[in-house]
Amino acid sequence: MTKKSIIIWAILILVVIIGGFWYVNNNQKSKIKNQKQVEQQVTNEKVETAREDDQEQDDENIKELKVENDTSGWKEYCNEEYGFCLKYPRDWFCGGIALDPKSIDNIFCAPEKFEVIYYEGKYNGGGIMIYVDHAKRIYDNIDQYGIISKTLIGKSYNIQFTVFPSQDKKIENIIFPLLLDSFSFTK
């Protein structure tokens, strides 16, 4: 073999080796690209399914909320002495607590199966205390124990609402706002 043919064969072998590396490299890049596209498609399908599930859940929550926001079946509590009325759920009780024997300054509304439970460093009861405040103080806050306070201002006294925390967030998020909305001064 001549020197010239050895060089040609060496170049030819080198070209085949380089071509082989190029082919394998591009083939792997193509496989990786295809795998990423498949993974992205699966992710997109999961996201779309989750969105559809969320939409269905939102629709169910809206239907449930509409039913829960219906106060037509609620009972009514009226206090003639202080001149106000409010509505409360049918399966609740609502009545006066006499701190002063001459008048009822506190009204307590709660589920019929009401009980005070202490958990996680907080009292859990889910009741709503309505206090006639002759000093006309204003409390609109949530304290460190999760107790929500809201004041409605009257002519000669304020009405202080206090919601005691509950594991049933429906009391704070649905019932309490509806109870406030139903409240009206009659004098």
Steps between C-alpha positions, in 0.01 A plus 500: 500500500617836416527790724226675302249215543573481875418870534178457300396203716584690819295800384215271398503321839520836679199629299302183585587534872412871508179429303410225744551729803296772328216254420489357853513847658219640280292186550530535882413871483194410293394233752545744790302766312221250426499383864473861621213563258317192628561605862375853422190358331428278802551798733268715287235226508532472880471878536194507274340214695576680827344819361189310396482336845548840667226649282265216590584548871448877467161439336402263783622752762299779336185283500561407864570864590176613334310245708687602816439870430125444500375636833130454419477201736682673785335591830476860619604640836363841597589697809230755575688658789794603282311516172670260263435180310722246330471165329686185600514145360207268565718243681642762740370647824509869575408649835573752767746464781409717798811655649284768658165359625320814379608468136648260253828647379635187334351276237673177410443317171655162430435161343262287708784252558726776625795413724816684588813301420857603569745404224829628365517768768161643400138465602280345235132553531360661194249716683416865441459733798301819445561761767314825553778747576372812677851648511493513116844347454602375156672168447569388146783249505620143525698435816788260565257218582309532173202676658334731248339822625272730303311805625177647362439855619157586638347826622547451874707183510713282277444136420819298534519165319763251609557179307678228688729292278393163374648221296193543280607807302146526360402686819757777449487510119130451422269506802652801676490730193141392427401560863654849480319567172168398657549728803283811517420763758125529556507816714 
